[in-house]
Amino acid sequence: MLLRNRLQFTSIFLSPSSSAPLKPQPFTLTFRTPLSNTTNPKPTRHVSAASKTTPILEKDRSVLFVPPGVDPDEVTQDMVLPGSNIVIGPYAGDSKIKEVVFVKSSSRAKDCPKHDRPEFAILGRSNVGKSSLINALVRKKDVALTSKKPGKTKLINHFLVNKSWYFVDLPGYGFAKAPEAARMDWSAFTKGFFLNRDNLVTVLLLVDASVPPQRIDLDCANWLGRNNIPLTFVFTKCDKMKGGKGKRPDENLRDFKQFITENYKQHPPWIMTSSVTGLGRDELLLHMSQLRNYWDQ
C-alpha cells in the first residue's frame, strides 16, 4: 500500500505568481494499519530535564511534522530533531547505511527497475549540492558523481541501500546553460517517474539555503503537492555565508519557511543540512527510517 495513500494531511497551495488562492489540493497519505506499540531509540540530545517533559505549545506544534504513532498533544522538545520541524516517533529505528550498490541508470521512467522495495527520490535545482549530499549520507565520495558543471546527472539513477531500500538520484532542474529541449525532456521523464512509482515513499526536495528562495523551487513544490506526492524539504549548504549584500542562510530559511506557512495548511517536514560539516546527516537518515519502517509494515 502506498505511503502517500496512508498518511493523510491536506496542503493548500497558492500560486507563486498570484496572491489569489488556488482550489485546495489534497496531499493524501492515509495510515490505515493500526499503529504498533513498538518503541525505538531516540537521538541523544542535550536538553534540560524540564524541557524534556514540557509539552510544546499549540501554536508551536502547528509548524511541526508529527509522524504516525505520536499524539500531537504529547510532543515534547526532545522529540524534535535538531535543525528541523520533524518529530521522531515509534517507527524511527536503525538508520545506519552499511552497504550501497549502484543498480541502474534509466533514460525513461518506464525503464526503471521493477521491485517492491521503498524508494526515496532526491530532487533539486542544478548545483543545489544533490550529489554531495548523497555522498555525505552514505559516507562515500564516489557513490553519486559530483561535478563542477551543474546538470551532470541526466539519467534516473537507482542505488540499493542495505539490500532493502533505494536512493533514486534524479536529474537536476533549472540549469540555465542546458539546451531548452534538454531541460524539457528532463522535466518530462522526471514527472513521469513521480506519477508511476507505486513504491515512492517521499521526495527529498533539496533547496539551496545559501541563496534566497527561487521561483523554480516553489513551482516544483507546488507541482508535487498538486499531484499528491509527499515531500520533505531538505535545505542544503546551511554552512555557507554569502559575502556582500547577500542574505545569510538563516535569513533565506526564514523566507522559505514563510512560503511554507502561507502555502501549506499543515507543514511538511523540513531539515537543515550541510555536506561539508555533516549538519543534519544523522537526523535526515533517522527521519527516513521512520517513514521507511512504517511503509515496510
C-alpha positions as CSV (number, residue, x, y, z in Angstrom):
1,M,0.0,0.0,0.0
2,L,1.4,3.4,-0.9
3,L,2.6,5.5,1.9
4,R,1.1,8.6,0.2
5,N,-2.3,6.8,0.4
6,R,-1.9,6.1,4.1
7,L,-0.8,9.2,5.9
8,Q,-3.4,11.9,5.4
9,F,-2.8,15.6,5.7
10,T,-4.1,18.4,3.5
11,S,-1.9,21.1,1.9
12,I,-3.3,24.3,0.4
13,F,-1.2,25.8,-2.3
14,L,-1.1,29.4,-3.6
15,S,0.3,30.2,-6.9
16,P,3.7,31.9,-6.5
17,S,2.7,34.3,-9.3
18,S,-0.6,35.3,-7.8
19,S,-2.0,36.3,-4.4
20,A,-5.3,34.6,-5.2
21,P,-5.6,31.2,-3.6
22,L,-6.0,28.1,-5.7
23,K,-8.5,25.4,-5.0
24,P,-7.2,23.4,-2.0
25,Q,-5.3,20.3,-3.2
26,P,-5.4,17.2,-1.0
27,F,-1.9,16.0,-0.2
28,T,-3.0,12.5,0.8
29,L,-1.1,10.0,2.8
30,T,-3.5,7.9,4.9
31,F,-2.4,5.4,7.6
32,R,-4.9,2.5,7.8
33,T,-2.9,-0.1,9.6
34,P,-3.2,0.0,13.4
35,L,-0.2,1.8,15.0
36,S,2.2,-0.5,16.8
37,N,3.3,-0.1,20.4
38,T,7.0,-0.6,19.3
39,T,9.4,1.8,20.9
40,N,12.7,2.7,19.3
41,P,15.7,4.7,20.5
42,K,15.6,8.4,20.0
43,P,18.5,10.6,19.1
44,T,20.6,11.8,22.0
45,R,20.3,15.5,22.7
46,H,21.5,17.8,25.4
47,V,18.1,19.1,26.7
48,S,17.3,20.3,30.1
49,A,15.1,18.0,32.3
50,A,12.3,20.5,32.3
51,S,12.1,20.9,28.6
52,K,12.1,17.1,28.0
53,T,8.8,16.7,29.8
54,T,7.2,20.1,28.9
55,P,4.7,19.8,26.1
56,I,5.2,22.2,23.1
57,L,2.6,25.0,22.9
58,E,-0.2,24.5,20.4
59,K,1.0,27.5,18.3
60,D,4.4,25.9,18.0
61,R,3.0,22.4,17.3
62,S,1.3,23.8,14.3
63,V,4.6,24.1,12.4
64,L,5.8,20.6,13.3
65,F,5.7,17.4,11.2
66,V,4.1,14.8,13.6
67,P,4.5,11.2,12.3
68,P,2.1,8.3,12.9
69,G,2.1,6.9,16.4
70,V,2.6,10.2,18.1
71,D,-0.1,12.2,19.9
72,P,0.4,15.9,18.9
73,D,-0.6,17.0,22.4
74,E,2.2,14.9,23.9
75,V,5.1,16.2,21.8
76,T,8.0,17.5,23.9
77,Q,11.1,19.4,22.8
78,D,13.4,16.4,23.0
79,M,11.2,14.6,20.3
80,V,12.0,17.3,17.7
81,L,15.1,16.6,15.6
82,P,17.7,19.5,15.8
83,G,17.6,21.9,12.8
84,S,14.2,20.7,11.7
85,N,10.5,20.6,12.3
86,I,10.4,16.8,12.4
87,V,9.1,14.9,15.4
88,I,10.6,11.4,16.0
89,G,8.0,8.7,16.7
90,P,7.9,5.0,17.5
91,Y,8.7,3.9,13.9
92,A,12.2,5.5,14.0
93,G,14.8,2.8,14.1
94,D,18.2,1.7,12.7
95,S,19.2,4.4,10.3
96,K,22.8,3.2,9.6
97,I,23.8,2.8,6.0
98,K,26.0,-0.3,5.7
99,E,26.0,-1.0,2.0
100,V,25.2,0.9,-1.2
101,V,25.2,-0.7,-4.6
102,F,24.6,1.1,-7.9
103,V,21.8,-0.8,-9.8
104,K,20.9,1.0,-12.9
105,S,20.7,4.3,-14.9
106,S,17.5,4.8,-16.8
107,S,16.7,7.4,-19.5
108,R,12.9,6.7,-19.3
109,A,10.7,6.2,-16.2
110,K,9.3,3.0,-17.7
111,D,12.9,1.6,-17.8
112,C,13.5,2.0,-14.1
113,P,14.0,-1.2,-12.0
114,K,10.8,-3.0,-11.1
115,H,10.7,-4.1,-7.4
116,D,8.7,-3.8,-4.2
117,R,11.2,-2.0,-2.0
118,P,10.7,1.5,-0.7
119,E,12.3,4.4,-2.7
120,F,13.4,7.9,-1.7
121,A,13.8,10.2,-4.7
122,I,16.3,13.0,-4.4
123,L,15.4,16.1,-6.5
124,G,16.7,19.6,-6.7
125,R,17.8,22.5,-8.8
126,S,21.1,22.0,-10.6
127,N,24.0,23.0,-8.4
128,V,22.0,22.6,-5.2
129,G,24.5,20.1,-3.9
130,K,22.5,16.9,-4.6
131,S,25.3,14.6,-5.4
132,S,27.4,15.9,-2.5
133,L,24.5,15.3,-0.1
134,I,24.1,11.7,-1.3
135,N,27.8,11.0,-0.9
136,A,27.7,12.5,2.6
137,L,24.6,10.4,3.6
138,V,26.3,7.2,2.6
139,R,29.8,8.3,3.7
140,K,31.4,7.7,0.4
141,K,32.9,10.2,-2.0
142,D,32.1,8.5,-5.3
143,V,28.6,7.0,-5.0
144,A,26.9,9.9,-6.8
145,L,29.2,11.6,-9.3
146,T,29.9,15.2,-8.3
147,S,31.0,17.7,-10.8
148,K,31.8,21.4,-11.0
149,K,29.5,21.5,-14.0
150,P,25.8,21.7,-12.9
151,G,23.4,19.4,-14.7
152,K,25.8,16.5,-14.8
153,T,23.1,14.0,-13.8
154,K,20.9,13.4,-16.9
155,L,19.5,9.9,-16.0
156,I,17.4,8.4,-13.3
157,N,20.0,6.5,-11.1
158,H,19.0,3.8,-8.7
159,F,21.1,2.8,-5.7
160,L,20.2,-0.1,-3.5
161,V,20.9,0.6,0.2
162,N,21.3,-2.2,2.8
163,K,19.7,-4.6,0.3
164,S,16.3,-3.2,1.4
165,W,15.6,0.2,0.0
166,Y,16.6,2.6,-2.7
167,F,18.0,6.1,-3.2
168,V,16.9,7.5,-6.6
169,D,19.1,10.3,-7.9
170,L,17.1,12.3,-10.3
171,P,18.3,14.9,-12.8
172,G,18.6,18.5,-11.5
173,Y,16.2,21.0,-12.9
174,G,16.7,24.6,-14.0
175,F,20.2,24.5,-15.3
176,A,20.3,27.7,-17.5
177,K,23.2,26.6,-19.7
178,A,21.5,23.3,-20.8
179,P,19.6,23.4,-24.1
180,E,15.9,24.3,-23.7
181,A,14.8,21.0,-25.3
182,A,17.0,19.0,-22.9
183,R,15.6,20.8,-19.9
184,M,12.1,20.0,-21.1
185,D,13.0,16.3,-21.7
186,W,14.5,16.0,-18.2
187,S,11.3,17.6,-16.7
188,A,9.0,15.3,-18.7
189,F,10.6,12.0,-17.7
190,T,11.2,13.1,-14.1
191,K,7.5,13.8,-13.8
192,G,6.7,10.5,-15.4
193,F,8.7,8.8,-12.7
194,F,6.8,10.5,-9.9
195,L,3.4,9.7,-11.3
196,N,4.2,6.0,-11.9
197,R,6.2,4.7,-8.9
198,D,3.9,2.9,-6.5
199,N,6.8,2.4,-4.0
200,L,7.9,6.0,-3.8
201,V,7.9,6.8,0.0
202,T,8.8,10.5,-0.4
203,V,10.6,13.1,-2.4
204,L,13.6,14.8,-0.8
205,L,13.3,18.2,-2.4
206,L,16.7,19.9,-2.0
207,V,16.7,23.7,-1.6
208,D,19.8,25.8,-1.6
209,A,19.8,27.8,1.7
210,S,22.8,30.0,0.6
211,V,20.5,31.9,-1.8
212,P,17.1,33.5,-1.5
213,P,14.0,31.3,-2.3
214,Q,13.9,30.6,-6.0
215,R,10.7,30.6,-8.1
216,I,11.6,27.3,-9.7
217,D,11.8,25.5,-6.3
218,L,8.4,26.9,-5.3
219,D,6.9,25.8,-8.6
220,C,8.4,22.3,-8.2
221,A,6.9,22.1,-4.6
222,N,3.6,23.2,-5.9
223,W,3.6,20.6,-8.7
224,L,4.4,17.8,-6.2
225,G,1.6,18.9,-3.9
226,R,-1.0,19.2,-6.7
227,N,-0.1,15.6,-7.6
228,N,-0.4,14.3,-4.1
229,I,3.3,13.3,-3.9
230,P,4.8,13.5,-0.4
231,L,7.9,15.6,0.1
232,T,10.5,16.6,2.6
233,F,12.2,19.9,2.2
234,V,16.0,19.4,2.6
235,F,17.9,22.7,2.9
236,T,21.5,22.3,1.7
237,K,24.6,24.5,2.1
238,C,23.5,25.7,5.5
239,D,27.1,26.2,6.5
240,K,27.7,28.8,3.8
241,M,27.8,32.6,4.4
242,K,27.4,34.6,1.3
243,G,29.5,37.8,1.2
244,G,28.5,41.3,0.1
245,K,24.8,42.2,0.3
246,G,23.5,38.6,0.1
247,K,21.4,37.2,2.9
248,R,22.7,34.6,5.4
249,P,21.3,31.0,5.2
250,D,19.2,31.6,8.3
251,E,17.6,34.6,6.6
252,N,16.9,32.6,3.5
253,L,15.5,29.8,5.5
254,R,13.2,32.2,7.3
255,D,11.9,33.5,4.0
256,F,11.3,30.0,2.6
257,K,9.6,28.9,5.8
258,Q,7.3,31.8,5.4
259,F,6.4,30.4,2.0
260,I,5.6,27.1,3.7
261,T,3.4,28.8,6.2
262,E,1.5,30.7,3.5
263,N,1.0,27.7,1.2
264,Y,0.5,24.6,3.5
265,K,-2.4,24.1,5.8
266,Q,-0.2,21.6,7.7
267,H,3.6,21.9,7.4
268,P,5.5,19.2,5.5
269,P,8.8,18.0,7.1
270,W,11.9,20.2,6.6
271,I,15.5,19.8,7.8
272,M,18.8,21.8,7.6
273,T,21.9,20.0,6.2
274,S,25.5,20.6,5.1
275,S,27.5,18.0,3.2
276,V,30.7,19.9,4.4
277,T,30.1,19.9,8.2
278,G,27.7,16.9,8.3
279,L,24.9,19.0,9.7
280,G,21.6,17.1,9.6
281,R,23.1,13.9,8.2
282,D,22.1,11.6,11.0
283,E,18.8,13.4,11.6
284,L,17.7,13.1,8.0
285,L,18.5,9.4,8.0
286,L,16.5,8.9,11.2
287,H,13.6,10.7,9.6
288,M,13.8,8.5,6.6
289,S,13.9,5.4,8.8
290,Q,10.6,6.2,10.4
291,L,8.9,6.7,7.1
292,R,10.5,3.5,5.7
293,N,9.7,1.4,8.7
294,Y,6.0,2.4,8.5
295,W,6.0,1.8,4.8
296,D,7.5,-1.7,5.3
297,Q,4.9,-3.0,7.8
